Amino acid sequence: MARRSGGLDSSVVSALAAHSLLKRDRTKLATFSVDFAGSADAFTPDQLRPSHDEPFARAAAEHIGSRHGTVLLTADDLVEAQWAPLKAHDLPTMGDMWVSMYLLSQEIRQQSTVALSGESADEVFGGYAWYHAPALLAAPTFPWAYRGSWAPLLTEPVRDAIRLDEYAADRYAQALAEVPRLEGESPDDRRVREVLYLGLTRWLPLLLDRKDRLSMACGLEVRVPFTDHRLVEYVWNVPWAMKEAGGIEKGLLRTAAAGLLPPDLLNRRKSIYPGAADEAYERAIDAQLRDLLRQPSAPLFDLVDRGQLAAAYARDPRLTGFMAIQPSSTTPVAFMLDINRWLDRSGVTIRLDT
C-alpha cells in the first residue's frame, strides 16, 4: 500500500513500489489520497498550494497502474473526528490536516497494516519555500516560524515566566552551533546548509512523530523510504547547485525520477498536503472558538489572555498573524481549541513557580 498525494515525492515512491511489485508477482499496488467534498470548486491557489491535489493523484495512479482510492471527507467527518488526533498525539494538534491524516490512516488500515509515504523528501532534497525565498533564508530564526509568535496572546504572568521568544532564540542559536561547516563554501551555500540542517533536525522530527502517532493509533505502520540513512547522508553532501538542478526545488530528485513519471507530474511545483476548503467546516470551527471565548474559566485561559484572544479574533478571524506556516486557514483557531481540549482532557494545572 502507498499513502500518497499527487506530489512528486509520493508519486516517486509509488512508481518504484508499483514497478517492484509488478516485477515480482504482478500484484497491483494500492494507492490512497485524501480530498474534501466540494474542494474542486472551492479551491483557490496560494503559495503553499499552487494546484489542487486530487487530479494529480489520479493522474499518477493511472500512470503507474495502481488500484487507487480517494478518501473523500466532509465537514461533518472532520468535526466528528476532532478528538481522535488529540488522543493519538497526546499533544495539541492543528486542525483539519491532523484529522484528515488520521482518517486517511484509518481507511488504509481496512486493507493493509503497512503503507509507504513520500514524507521527508522536502527536507532531504530542499523542497520548501524557505530553501529558496531570500527573505526566509535570511530570517534570524527558524524559517517556518518567521513572522509568527504566540507570545502576544499569553497572559502576562505566563509570558514573563516562559519568555517564549527568548526561548526560541536560544534554541535557534543552539541549533546553528551544531551545523557542520565546510571549508571554502560561500556565505550563500553556508546559509542553505544551515537551513537544511534545521529542517532535518528540528522540523522533520515533528512531522515523523505526527505521522507515526496518527497512523499507529489506527494500527497502521507507515514507512518512510526517503529517511533511509544512506540516502540522507549521501544527499547531505551534494552541492546545493545540484540539489536545485534546473532552477526548481528538488531538481536533483526530479532529474533522478525522469524515467518514472510523465512531465506534468515530474514538473509540478511543490504543493503541501491538502487542507479543507469547506465553508461549513470553517463555520463550525469559528462557532467553537466563539463558544470558548464565552467561558472565562476554560483551561485555555490559564495560558492565553482571553481579552487578547478575543481582540485578535475580532481583528482577524483567521488569526493569521500568530502562525507563520498555516496548513489551512483554520489552523491557528483549531490550535487554540486543541490546547483547551488537551488541558481539559489531561487535567494539567498551570502553576508558575516564583
C-alpha positions in Angstrom: 0.0 0.0 0.0 1.2 3.6 -0.7 -0.3 6.5 1.2 0.1 9.4 -1.3 -0.8 12.8 -2.6 -0.4 13.9 -6.1 3.0 15.4 -5.3 6.4 14.4 -6.7 7.6 12.6 -3.5 4.8 10.2 -3.0 4.5 9.7 -6.8 8.1 8.6 -7.0 7.7 6.2 -4.1 4.5 4.8 -5.6 6.1 4.3 -9.0 9.1 2.5 -7.6 6.9 0.3 -5.4 4.5 -0.5 -8.3 7.4 -1.5 -10.5 8.9 -3.7 -7.8 5.6 -5.5 -7.2 4.9 -6.0 -10.9 8.3 -7.4 -11.5 7.9 -9.9 -8.6 4.4 -11.3 -8.8 2.3 -8.9 -11.0 0.3 -7.7 -7.9 -1.1 -4.2 -8.4 -0.1 -1.5 -5.9 -2.9 0.0 -3.9 -2.6 3.8 -3.6 -4.7 6.3 -1.5 -5.2 10.0 -1.4 -7.4 12.3 0.6 -9.7 15.0 -0.7 -12.5 17.1 0.7 -16.1 17.4 -0.5 -16.5 20.4 -2.8 -12.8 21.2 -2.8 -12.6 21.1 -6.6 -15.0 24.1 -6.9 -13.7 25.9 -3.7 -10.0 25.5 -4.4 -8.1 28.8 -4.6 -4.3 28.6 -5.4 -1.9 30.1 -3.0 1.8 30.0 -2.2 1.5 26.8 -0.2 -0.9 25.0 -2.6 -0.5 26.3 -6.1 -2.6 23.5 -7.5 -5.5 21.2 -6.5 -4.0 17.8 -5.4 -6.6 15.2 -6.4 -6.3 15.5 -10.2 -2.6 14.9 -9.9 -3.1 12.0 -7.5 -5.4 10.3 -10.0 -3.1 11.0 -12.9 -0.2 9.4 -11.1 -2.2 6.4 -10.2 -3.3 6.0 -13.8 0.3 6.3 -15.0 1.7 3.7 -12.6 -1.4 1.4 -12.9 -2.3 1.3 -9.2 -5.6 0.5 -7.7 -6.4 4.0 -6.4 -8.9 5.0 -3.7 -9.7 8.6 -2.7 -10.8 9.1 0.9 -13.4 11.9 0.5 -14.1 13.8 3.7 -16.9 16.1 4.6 -17.1 18.9 7.2 -19.1 16.6 9.4 -16.3 13.9 9.2 -13.7 16.4 10.3 -15.7 17.8 13.2 -16.8 14.4 14.5 -13.2 13.2 14.5 -11.6 16.2 16.2 -10.8 14.4 19.3 -9.1 11.4 17.7 -5.8 13.1 16.7 -5.6 14.7 20.2 -5.8 11.2 21.8 -3.4 9.7 19.4 -0.8 12.5 19.6 -1.3 13.3 23.3 -0.5 16.9 22.5 -2.5 19.8 20.9 -2.8 19.4 17.2 -3.5 21.9 14.4 -6.9 21.1 12.9 -8.0 19.6 9.7 -4.7 18.3 8.4 -4.2 16.2 11.6 -7.8 15.0 11.5 -7.6 14.1 7.8 -4.3 12.2 8.2 -5.9 10.2 11.0 -9.0 9.4 8.9 -6.8 8.5 5.9 -4.8 6.1 8.0 -8.0 4.6 9.4 -9.2 3.9 5.8 -5.9 2.4 4.6 -5.9 0.1 7.7 -9.0 -1.5 6.3 -6.9 -3.0 3.5 -3.3 -3.2 4.9 -1.2 -3.0 8.0 1.8 -1.3 6.3 2.0 1.7 3.9 4.7 3.8 2.3 4.9 7.6 2.3 6.9 10.2 0.4 7.4 12.3 3.5 10.9 13.8 4.2 11.9 14.3 0.6 11.5 18.0 1.1 13.9 18.1 4.0 16.4 15.8 2.2 16.3 17.4 -1.2 15.3 21.0 -0.3 11.7 21.3 -1.3 10.2 24.0 0.9 10.0 27.7 0.1 12.4 28.6 2.9 15.2 27.0 1.0 14.6 29.3 -2.0 13.0 32.6 -0.8 15.6 35.2 0.1 13.5 36.7 2.9 13.0 33.3 4.6 16.6 32.2 4.1 17.7 35.4 5.8 15.3 35.2 8.7 17.1 35.3 12.1 15.1 32.4 13.4 13.7 29.0 12.3 12.3 29.9 8.8 9.0 28.1 9.4 8.4 30.4 12.5 9.3 33.6 10.7 6.7 36.3 11.4 4.7 34.0 13.7 4.7 34.2 17.5 2.1 33.3 20.1 3.7 35.4 22.8 1.3 38.4 22.4 -1.6 36.2 23.3 -0.2 34.8 26.5 -1.3 36.1 29.9 1.3 38.4 31.4 2.4 36.0 34.2 2.9 33.2 31.7 4.7 35.5 29.2 7.0 36.8 31.9 7.7 33.3 33.2 8.4 31.4 30.0 9.8 34.2 27.8 8.7 32.4 24.7 10.6 34.4 22.1 13.8 34.4 24.1 13.5 30.6 24.5 13.0 30.3 20.7 16.1 32.5 20.0 18.2 30.3 22.4 17.0 27.1 20.7 17.8 28.6 17.3 21.3 29.6 18.4 21.9 26.1 19.8 20.8 24.5 16.5 23.0 26.7 14.4 26.0 25.9 16.6 25.6 22.2 15.7 25.8 22.7 11.9 28.8 21.1 10.3 30.9 23.7 8.4 32.6 23.1 5.1 35.8 24.9 4.4 35.7 27.2 1.5 32.0 27.3 0.9 30.3 30.6 0.0 28.2 32.5 2.5 25.1 31.7 0.5 25.9 28.0 0.4 26.6 28.0 4.1 23.3 29.6 4.8 21.4 27.0 2.8 23.4 24.3 4.6 22.2 25.8 7.9 18.6 25.8 6.9 18.8 22.3 5.5 20.2 21.1 8.9 17.4 22.9 10.7 14.9 21.1 8.6 16.4 17.7 9.1 16.9 18.0 12.8 14.1 20.3 14.0 11.3 20.3 11.5 11.3 16.7 10.2 11.2 15.0 13.7 7.9 16.9 14.3 6.4 15.5 11.0 7.6 12.0 11.6 6.3 11.9 15.1 2.9 13.2 13.9 2.8 10.5 11.2 3.8 7.7 13.5 1.3 8.6 16.2 -1.6 9.2 13.9 -1.1 6.1 11.8 -0.2 3.7 14.7 -3.3 4.8 16.6 -5.2 3.1 13.7 -2.9 0.1 13.7 -1.1 1.2 10.5 2.7 1.2 10.2 3.8 3.9 7.7 7.3 3.5 6.4 9.3 6.5 5.0 11.9 5.5 2.4 13.3 8.9 2.0 14.6 8.8 5.6 17.0 5.9 4.8 20.2 7.0 6.4 22.3 6.1 3.4 20.2 8.4 1.2 20.2 11.2 3.8 23.9 11.1 4.3 24.7 11.0 0.6 22.4 13.8 -0.4 23.5 16.0 2.5 26.9 16.3 0.9 25.6 17.0 -2.6 26.2 20.7 -3.5 23.2 22.9 -3.4 23.5 23.8 -7.1 22.9 20.2 -7.9 20.0 19.8 -5.4 18.4 22.7 -7.2 19.2 21.4 -10.7 17.2 23.2 -13.4 16.4 26.1 -11.0 13.5 24.3 -9.4 13.0 22.9 -6.0 14.1 19.3 -5.6 15.7 19.5 -9.1 18.0 16.6 -8.3 15.1 14.3 -7.3 13.2 15.4 -10.4 16.2 14.5 -12.6 16.6 11.1 -11.0 12.9 10.4 -11.5 12.7 11.5 -15.1 12.0 7.9 -16.4 9.4 7.2 -13.8 6.8 9.9 -14.2 5.2 12.0 -17.1 6.3 15.7 -17.4 3.1 17.1 -15.8 3.8 15.2 -12.6 7.6 15.5 -12.7 7.5 19.3 -13.1 4.6 20.0 -10.7 5.5 22.7 -8.2 5.6 21.9 -4.5 2.1 21.8 -3.0 1.7 20.8 0.6 -0.7 18.1 1.9 -4.3 19.1 1.1 -6.3 21.2 3.5 -10.0 21.5 3.9 -11.5 24.3 1.8 -15.0 24.0 3.2 -17.0 26.9 4.5 -19.1 24.5 6.6 -16.0 23.3 8.4 -14.8 26.9 8.9 -18.1 27.9 10.3 -18.0 25.0 12.8 -14.5 25.9 14.0 -15.4 29.6 14.3 -18.5 28.7 16.4 -16.4 26.6 18.7 -14.0 29.4 19.3 -16.8 31.9 19.9 -18.3 29.5 22.4 -14.9 29.1 24.1 -14.5 32.9 24.4 -17.7 32.9 26.4 -16.2 30.6 29.0 -13.9 32.7 31.3 -12.9 29.6 33.3 -11.9 27.4 30.3 -8.5 25.8 30.9 -7.0 27.7 27.9 -7.3 30.9 29.8 -4.7 29.8 32.3 -2.3 30.3 29.5 -3.9 32.6 27.0 -5.3 36.0 27.8 -9.0 35.8 26.9 -9.2 39.5 26.2 -6.2 39.5 23.9 -7.5 36.4 22.1 -11.0 38.0 21.6 -9.4 41.2 20.3 -7.1 39.4 17.9 -10.0 37.2 16.7 -12.2 40.3 16.1 -9.4 41.9 14.0 -8.7 38.7 12.1 -10.9 35.7 12.5 -8.2 33.5 10.9 -5.5 34.7 13.5 -3.1 34.8 10.6 -0.5 36.8 12.5 0.3 34.1 15.0 1.5 31.3 12.9 3.9 31.6 10.0 3.2 28.3 8.3 -0.6 27.6 8.2 -1.6 24.3 6.6 -5.1 25.7 6.2 -7.0 28.9 7.0 -8.4 27.4 10.2 -5.1 26.1 11.6 -4.4 28.8 14.3 -8.0 28.8 15.5 -8.0 25.0 15.7 -4.7 25.1 17.6 -6.3 27.3 20.3 -9.3 24.9 20.5 -7.0 21.9 20.8 -4.9 23.4 23.6 -8.1 23.8 25.5 -9.2 20.2 24.8 -5.8 18.9 25.8 -5.6 20.8 29.1 -9.2 19.7 29.9 -8.6 16.1 29.0 -5.2 15.8 30.7 -6.2 17.6 33.9 -2.9 19.6 33.7 -2.9 22.6 36.0 -0.7 25.6 35.0 1.4 26.6 38.0 4.1 29.3 37.8 6.8 28.9 40.4 8.3 32.1 41.6 
